[in-house]
Amino acid sequence: MVFIFKSVLVLLLLFIIANLAKALIEMVKGPSESEDEQQDQPPMSHYLGKRVILSALAVILMLVALLSGFIEPNSRPF
């Protein structure tokens, strides 16, 4: 069960990185010249918003798992 939880967290982090990369590509590409291409592509804020939602979901999942005792924090990190 712990393996599944960790796998879900890793997948969330990969989706966060993917959305951040998509936003970077949109930012570097700049505005498109034709209006048809502009309507097909979502704006950069779409990808950044998805990243924020996924980050909040990852934090909430970790807090719930920590408070329920599903995972234990490292008491001595050094």
Backbone as XML, in Angstrom:
<?xml version="1.0"?>
<chain id="A" units="angstrom">
  <residue number="1" name="MET">
    <atom name="N" x="0.816" y="-1.200" z="0.000"/>
    <atom name="CA" x="0.000" y="0.000" z="0.000"/>
    <atom name="C" x="0.862" y="1.267" z="0.000"/>
  </residue>
  <residue number="2" name="VAL">
    <atom name="N" x="1.961" y="1.207" z="0.719"/>
    <atom name="CA" x="2.857" y="2.365" z="0.759"/>
    <atom name="C" x="3.473" y="2.592" z="-0.619"/>
  </residue>
  <residue number="3" name="PHE">
    <atom name="N" x="3.760" y="1.501" z="-1.328"/>
    <atom name="CA" x="4.326" y="1.610" z="-2.668"/>
    <atom name="C" x="3.364" y="2.330" z="-3.607"/>
  </residue>
  <residue number="4" name="ILE">
    <atom name="N" x="2.078" y="2.029" z="-3.492"/>
    <atom name="CA" x="1.071" y="2.681" z="-4.339"/>
    <atom name="C" x="1.010" y="4.172" z="-4.029"/>
  </residue>
  <residue number="5" name="PHE">
    <atom name="N" x="1.047" y="4.523" z="-2.741"/>
    <atom name="CA" x="1.012" y="5.933" z="-2.345"/>
    <atom name="C" x="2.228" y="6.679" z="-2.886"/>
  </residue>
  <residue number="6" name="LYS">
    <atom name="N" x="3.394" y="6.073" z="-2.758"/>
    <atom name="CA" x="4.608" y="6.716" z="-3.258"/>
    <atom name="C" x="4.573" y="6.834" z="-4.785"/>
  </residue>
  <residue number="7" name="SER">
    <atom name="N" x="4.023" y="5.829" z="-5.446"/>
    <atom name="CA" x="3.902" y="5.885" z="-6.906"/>
    <atom name="C" x="2.981" y="7.017" z="-7.341"/>
  </residue>
  <residue number="8" name="VAL">
    <atom name="N" x="1.884" y="7.208" z="-6.613"/>
    <atom name="CA" x="0.954" y="8.298" z="-6.928"/>
    <atom name="C" x="1.647" y="9.644" z="-6.743"/>
  </residue>
  <residue number="9" name="LEU">
    <atom name="N" x="2.418" y="9.783" z="-5.676"/>
    <atom name="CA" x="3.143" y="11.039" z="-5.453"/>
    <atom name="C" x="4.176" y="11.297" z="-6.542"/>
  </residue>
  <residue number="10" name="VAL">
    <atom name="N" x="4.879" y="10.262" z="-6.957"/>
    <atom name="CA" x="5.876" y="10.422" z="-8.027"/>
    <atom name="C" x="5.194" y="10.816" z="-9.333"/>
  </residue>
  <residue number="11" name="LEU">
    <atom name="N" x="4.054" y="10.187" z="-9.637"/>
    <atom name="CA" x="3.314" y="10.557" z="-10.848"/>
    <atom name="C" x="2.823" y="11.999" z="-10.787"/>
  </residue>
  <residue number="12" name="LEU">
    <atom name="N" x="2.340" y="12.422" z="-9.624"/>
    <atom name="CA" x="1.923" y="13.822" z="-9.474"/>
    <atom name="C" x="3.093" y="14.768" z="-9.726"/>
  </residue>
  <residue number="13" name="LEU">
    <atom name="N" x="4.259" y="14.434" z="-9.185"/>
    <atom name="CA" x="5.424" y="15.286" z="-9.388"/>
    <atom name="C" x="5.842" y="15.313" z="-10.861"/>
  </residue>
  <residue number="14" name="LEU">
    <atom name="N" x="5.728" y="14.177" z="-11.546"/>
    <atom name="CA" x="6.047" y="14.160" z="-12.976"/>
    <atom name="C" x="5.062" y="15.005" z="-13.780"/>
  </residue>
  <residue number="15" name="PHE">
    <atom name="N" x="3.768" y="14.949" z="-13.434"/>
    <atom name="CA" x="2.782" y="15.791" z="-14.106"/>
    <atom name="C" x="3.046" y="17.266" z="-13.830"/>
  </residue>
  <residue number="16" name="ILE">
    <atom name="N" x="3.485" y="17.585" z="-12.616"/>
    <atom name="CA" x="3.811" y="18.975" z="-12.273"/>
    <atom name="C" x="4.963" y="19.460" z="-13.149"/>
  </residue>
  <residue number="17" name="ILE">
    <atom name="N" x="5.991" y="18.645" z="-13.280"/>
    <atom name="CA" x="7.138" y="19.024" z="-14.107"/>
    <atom name="C" x="6.732" y="19.139" z="-15.577"/>
  </residue>
  <residue number="18" name="ALA">
    <atom name="N" x="5.876" y="18.234" z="-16.042"/>
    <atom name="CA" x="5.432" y="18.282" z="-17.440"/>
    <atom name="C" x="4.644" y="19.563" z="-17.721"/>
  </residue>
  <residue number="19" name="ASN">
    <atom name="N" x="3.755" y="19.943" z="-16.808"/>
    <atom name="CA" x="2.990" y="21.173" z="-17.009"/>
    <atom name="C" x="3.881" y="22.406" z="-16.939"/>
  </residue>
  <residue number="20" name="LEU">
    <atom name="N" x="4.888" y="22.365" z="-16.105"/>
    <atom name="CA" x="5.830" y="23.478" z="-16.041"/>
    <atom name="C" x="6.614" y="23.581" z="-17.341"/>
  </residue>
  <residue number="21" name="ALA">
    <atom name="N" x="6.993" y="22.446" z="-17.913"/>
    <atom name="CA" x="7.717" y="22.454" z="-19.190"/>
    <atom name="C" x="6.822" y="22.956" z="-20.323"/>
  </residue>
  <residue number="22" name="LYS">
    <atom name="N" x="5.550" y="22.552" z="-20.325"/>
    <atom name="CA" x="4.624" y="23.040" z="-21.357"/>
    <atom name="C" x="4.442" y="24.547" z="-21.256"/>
  </residue>
  <residue number="23" name="ALA">
    <atom name="N" x="4.362" y="25.067" z="-20.030"/>
    <atom name="CA" x="4.238" y="26.514" z="-19.850"/>
    <atom name="C" x="5.491" y="27.231" z="-20.339"/>
  </residue>
  <residue number="24" name="LEU">
    <atom name="N" x="6.657" y="26.632" z="-20.097"/>
    <atom name="CA" x="7.904" y="27.224" z="-20.572"/>
    <atom name="C" x="7.927" y="27.278" z="-22.097"/>
  </residue>
  <residue number="25" name="ILE">
    <atom name="N" x="7.480" y="26.216" z="-22.738"/>
    <atom name="CA" x="7.447" y="26.194" z="-24.207"/>
    <atom name="C" x="6.506" y="27.271" z="-24.728"/>
  </residue>
  <residue number="26" name="GLU">
    <atom name="N" x="5.339" y="27.420" z="-24.109"/>
    <atom name="CA" x="4.396" y="28.462" z="-24.528"/>
    <atom name="C" x="4.986" y="29.850" z="-24.325"/>
  </residue>
  <residue number="27" name="MET">
    <atom name="N" x="5.724" y="30.038" z="-23.234"/>
    <atom name="CA" x="6.302" y="31.347" z="-22.941"/>
    <atom name="C" x="7.397" y="31.689" z="-23.958"/>
  </residue>
  <residue number="28" name="VAL">
    <atom name="N" x="8.232" y="30.720" z="-24.285"/>
    <atom name="CA" x="9.331" y="30.961" z="-25.219"/>
    <atom name="C" x="8.804" y="31.150" z="-26.635"/>
  </residue>
  <residue number="29" name="LYS">
    <atom name="N" x="7.770" y="30.380" z="-26.998"/>
    <atom name="CA" x="7.224" y="30.447" z="-28.343"/>
    <atom name="C" x="6.628" y="31.823" z="-28.632"/>
  </residue>
  <residue number="30" name="GLY">
    <atom name="N" x="6.029" y="32.432" z="-27.639"/>
    <atom name="CA" x="5.456" y="33.758" z="-27.824"/>
    <atom name="C" x="4.120" y="33.703" z="-28.529"/>
  </residue>
  <residue number="31" name="PRO">
    <atom name="N" x="3.556" y="34.864" z="-28.839"/>
    <atom name="CA" x="2.251" y="34.878" z="-29.505"/>
    <atom name="C" x="2.368" y="34.376" z="-30.948"/>
  </residue>
  <residue number="32" name="SER">
    <atom name="N" x="1.373" y="33.606" z="-31.366"/>
    <atom name="CA" x="1.390" y="33.095" z="-32.741"/>
    <atom name="C" x="0.821" y="34.147" z="-33.683"/>
  </residue>
  <residue number="33" name="GLU">
    <atom name="N" x="1.229" y="34.054" z="-34.935"/>
    <atom name="CA" x="0.831" y="35.072" z="-35.909"/>
    <atom name="C" x="-0.573" y="34.838" z="-36.444"/>
  </residue>
  <residue number="34" name="SER">
    <atom name="N" x="-0.953" y="33.576" z="-36.641"/>
    <atom name="CA" x="-2.283" y="33.320" z="-37.180"/>
    <atom name="C" x="-3.282" y="33.125" z="-36.038"/>
  </residue>
  <residue number="35" name="GLU">
    <atom name="N" x="-4.496" y="33.539" z="-36.271"/>
    <atom name="CA" x="-5.526" y="33.445" z="-35.235"/>
    <atom name="C" x="-6.003" y="32.014" z="-35.039"/>
  </residue>
  <residue number="36" name="ASP">
    <atom name="N" x="-5.909" y="31.175" z="-36.081"/>
    <atom name="CA" x="-6.345" y="29.787" z="-35.971"/>
    <atom name="C" x="-5.469" y="29.014" z="-34.989"/>
  </residue>
  <residue number="37" name="GLU">
    <atom name="N" x="-4.153" y="29.207" z="-35.068"/>
    <atom name="CA" x="-3.244" y="28.523" z="-34.151"/>
    <atom name="C" x="-3.439" y="29.022" z="-32.735"/>
  </residue>
  <residue number="38" name="GLN">
    <atom name="N" x="-3.772" y="30.282" z="-32.576"/>
    <atom name="CA" x="-3.925" y="30.863" z="-31.256"/>
    <atom name="C" x="-5.145" y="30.291" z="-30.544"/>
  </residue>
  <residue number="39" name="GLN">
    <atom name="N" x="-6.208" y="29.984" z="-31.262"/>
    <atom name="CA" x="-7.407" y="29.451" z="-30.643"/>
    <atom name="C" x="-7.235" y="27.984" z="-30.273"/>
  </residue>
  <residue number="40" name="ASP">
    <atom name="N" x="-6.410" y="27.244" z="-30.991"/>
    <atom name="CA" x="-6.212" y="25.831" z="-30.707"/>
    <atom name="C" x="-5.332" y="25.598" z="-29.479"/>
  </residue>
  <residue number="41" name="GLN">
    <atom name="N" x="-4.389" y="26.481" z="-29.224"/>
    <atom name="CA" x="-3.451" y="26.317" z="-28.122"/>
    <atom name="C" x="-3.970" y="26.998" z="-26.858"/>
  </residue>
  <residue number="42" name="PRO">
    <atom name="N" x="-3.964" y="26.285" z="-25.714"/>
    <atom name="CA" x="-4.347" y="26.947" z="-24.466"/>
    <atom name="C" x="-3.251" y="27.926" z="-24.034"/>
  </residue>
  <residue number="43" name="PRO">
    <atom name="N" x="-3.604" y="28.941" z="-23.287"/>
    <atom name="CA" x="-2.596" y="29.924" z="-22.866"/>
    <atom name="C" x="-1.649" y="29.331" z="-21.822"/>
  </residue>
  <residue number="44" name="MET">
    <atom name="N" x="-0.555" y="30.042" z="-21.589"/>
    <atom name="CA" x="0.445" y="29.599" z="-20.625"/>
    <atom name="C" x="-0.157" y="29.481" z="-19.228"/>
  </residue>
  <residue number="45" name="SER">
    <atom name="N" x="-1.081" y="30.353" z="-18.881"/>
    <atom name="CA" x="-1.674" y="30.319" z="-17.541"/>
    <atom name="C" x="-2.468" y="29.034" z="-17.303"/>
  </residue>
  <residue number="46" name="HIS">
    <atom name="N" x="-2.937" y="28.405" z="-18.366"/>
    <atom name="CA" x="-3.650" y="27.130" z="-18.232"/>
    <atom name="C" x="-2.725" y="26.071" z="-17.634"/>
  </residue>
  <residue number="47" name="TYR">
    <atom name="N" x="-1.509" y="25.973" z="-18.161"/>
    <atom name="CA" x="-0.558" y="24.983" z="-17.672"/>
    <atom name="C" x="-0.061" y="25.331" z="-16.269"/>
  </residue>
  <residue number="48" name="LEU">
    <atom name="N" x="0.150" y="26.610" z="-16.010"/>
    <atom name="CA" x="0.602" y="27.008" z="-14.676"/>
    <atom name="C" x="-0.487" y="26.774" z="-13.632"/>
  </residue>
  <residue number="49" name="GLY">
    <atom name="N" x="-1.742" y="26.984" z="-14.013"/>
    <atom name="CA" x="-2.845" y="26.710" z="-13.100"/>
    <atom name="C" x="-2.958" y="25.236" z="-12.772"/>
  </residue>
  <residue number="50" name="LYS">
    <atom name="N" x="-2.773" y="24.377" z="-13.778"/>
    <atom name="CA" x="-2.788" y="22.937" z="-13.530"/>
    <atom name="C" x="-1.649" y="22.540" z="-12.604"/>
  </residue>
  <residue number="51" name="ARG">
    <atom name="N" x="-0.494" y="23.181" z="-12.762"/>
    <atom name="CA" x="0.654" y="22.880" z="-11.906"/>
    <atom name="C" x="0.366" y="23.246" z="-10.463"/>
  </residue>
  <residue number="52" name="VAL">
    <atom name="N" x="-0.271" y="24.385" z="-10.247"/>
    <atom name="CA" x="-0.597" y="24.811" z="-8.885"/>
    <atom name="C" x="-1.601" y="23.857" z="-8.249"/>
  </residue>
  <residue number="53" name="ILE">
    <atom name="N" x="-2.600" y="23.441" z="-9.007"/>
    <atom name="CA" x="-3.607" y="22.512" z="-8.474"/>
    <atom name="C" x="-2.967" y="21.165" z="-8.140"/>
  </residue>
  <residue number="54" name="LEU">
    <atom name="N" x="-2.110" y="20.654" z="-9.006"/>
    <atom name="CA" x="-1.452" y="19.384" z="-8.738"/>
    <atom name="C" x="-0.502" y="19.487" z="-7.547"/>
  </residue>
  <residue number="55" name="SER">
    <atom name="N" x="0.170" y="20.625" z="-7.394"/>
    <atom name="CA" x="1.051" y="20.823" z="-6.242"/>
    <atom name="C" x="0.249" y="20.850" z="-4.949"/>
  </residue>
  <residue number="56" name="ALA">
    <atom name="N" x="-0.887" y="21.533" z="-4.963"/>
    <atom name="CA" x="-1.738" y="21.572" z="-3.775"/>
    <atom name="C" x="-2.264" y="20.177" z="-3.447"/>
  </residue>
  <residue number="57" name="LEU">
    <atom name="N" x="-2.630" y="19.411" z="-4.460"/>
    <atom name="CA" x="-3.101" y="18.044" z="-4.249"/>
    <atom name="C" x="-2.002" y="17.172" z="-3.642"/>
  </residue>
  <residue number="58" name="ALA">
    <atom name="N" x="-0.772" y="17.324" z="-4.109"/>
    <atom name="CA" x="0.342" y="16.544" z="-3.562"/>
    <atom name="C" x="0.586" y="16.893" z="-2.100"/>
  </residue>
  <residue number="59" name="VAL">
    <atom name="N" x="0.535" y="18.169" z="-1.759"/>
    <atom name="CA" x="0.744" y="18.587" z="-0.372"/>
    <atom name="C" x="-0.380" y="18.069" z="0.513"/>
  </residue>
  <residue number="60" name="ILE">
    <atom name="N" x="-1.612" y="18.154" z="0.040"/>
    <atom name="CA" x="-2.752" y="17.665" z="0.828"/>
    <atom name="C" x="-2.649" y="16.160" z="1.043"/>
  </residue>
  <residue number="61" name="LEU">
    <atom name="N" x="-2.273" y="15.414" z="0.002"/>
    <atom name="CA" x="-2.100" y="13.966" z="0.150"/>
    <atom name="C" x="-1.021" y="13.629" z="1.179"/>
  </residue>
  <residue number="62" name="MET">
    <atom name="N" x="0.089" y="14.358" z="1.141"/>
    <atom name="CA" x="1.150" y="14.099" z="2.117"/>
    <atom name="C" x="0.713" y="14.447" z="3.531"/>
  </residue>
  <residue number="63" name="LEU">
    <atom name="N" x="-0.024" y="15.541" z="3.700"/>
    <atom name="CA" x="-0.504" y="15.912" z="5.027"/>
    <atom name="C" x="-1.503" y="14.897" z="5.572"/>
  </residue>
  <residue number="64" name="VAL">
    <atom name="N" x="-2.411" y="14.435" z="4.727"/>
    <atom name="CA" x="-3.390" y="13.439" z="5.165"/>
    <atom name="C" x="-2.679" y="12.140" z="5.542"/>
  </residue>
  <residue number="65" name="ALA">
    <atom name="N" x="-1.722" y="11.717" z="4.738"/>
    <atom name="CA" x="-0.981" y="10.489" z="5.045"/>
    <atom name="C" x="-0.160" y="10.640" z="6.314"/>
  </residue>
  <residue number="66" name="LEU">
    <atom name="N" x="0.397" y="11.803" z="6.533"/>
    <atom name="CA" x="1.182" y="12.051" z="7.741"/>
    <atom name="C" x="0.305" y="12.069" z="8.982"/>
  </residue>
  <residue number="67" name="LEU">
    <atom name="N" x="-0.831" y="12.756" z="8.901"/>
    <atom name="CA" x="-1.725" y="12.846" z="10.058"/>
    <atom name="C" x="-2.423" y="11.525" z="10.366"/>
  </residue>
  <residue number="68" name="SER">
    <atom name="N" x="-2.657" y="10.703" z="9.366"/>
    <atom name="CA" x="-3.309" y="9.416" z="9.596"/>
    <atom name="C" x="-2.318" y="8.343" z="10.037"/>
  </residue>
  <residue number="69" name="GLY">
    <atom name="N" x="-1.026" y="8.619" z="9.992"/>
    <atom name="CA" x="-0.022" y="7.656" z="10.399"/>
    <atom name="C" x="0.381" y="6.709" z="9.292"/>
  </residue>
  <residue number="70" name="PHE">
    <atom name="N" x="-0.064" y="6.967" z="8.087"/>
    <atom name="CA" x="0.279" y="6.113" z="6.949"/>
    <atom name="C" x="1.760" y="6.216" z="6.614"/>
  </residue>
  <residue number="71" name="ILE">
    <atom name="N" x="2.310" y="7.409" z="6.720"/>
    <atom name="CA" x="3.748" y="7.615" z="6.563"/>
    <atom name="C" x="4.269" y="8.263" z="7.829"/>
  </residue>
  <residue number="72" name="GLU">
    <atom name="N" x="5.544" y="8.077" z="8.106"/>
    <atom name="CA" x="6.155" y="8.661" z="9.296"/>
    <atom name="C" x="7.283" y="9.595" z="8.876"/>
  </residue>
  <residue number="73" name="PRO">
    <atom name="N" x="7.355" y="10.761" z="9.504"/>
    <atom name="CA" x="8.443" y="11.671" z="9.150"/>
    <atom name="C" x="9.771" y="11.156" z="9.694"/>
  </residue>
  <residue number="74" name="ASN">
    <atom name="N" x="10.838" y="11.559" z="9.053"/>
    <atom name="CA" x="12.173" y="11.207" z="9.532"/>
    <atom name="C" x="12.467" y="12.066" z="10.745"/>
  </residue>
  <residue number="75" name="SER">
    <atom name="N" x="12.628" y="11.437" z="11.900"/>
    <atom name="CA" x="12.818" y="12.220" z="13.121"/>
    <atom name="C" x="14.194" y="12.841" z="13.220"/>
  </residue>
  <residue number="76" name="ARG">
    <atom name="N" x="15.161" y="12.277" z="12.556"/>
    <atom name="CA" x="16.525" y="12.796" z="12.601"/>
    <atom name="C" x="17.093" y="12.838" z="11.180"/>
  </residue>
  <residue number="77" name="PRO">
    <atom name="N" x="16.940" y="13.972" z="10.500"/>
    <atom name="CA" x="17.305" y="14.028" z="9.083"/>
    <atom name="C" x="18.787" y="14.078" z="8.779"/>
  </residue>
  <residue number="78" name="PHE">
    <atom name="N" x="19.643" y="14.177" z="9.777"/>
    <atom name="CA" x="21.078" y="14.265" z="9.483"/>
    <atom name="C" x="21.826" y="13.059" z="9.980"/>
  </residue>
</chain>
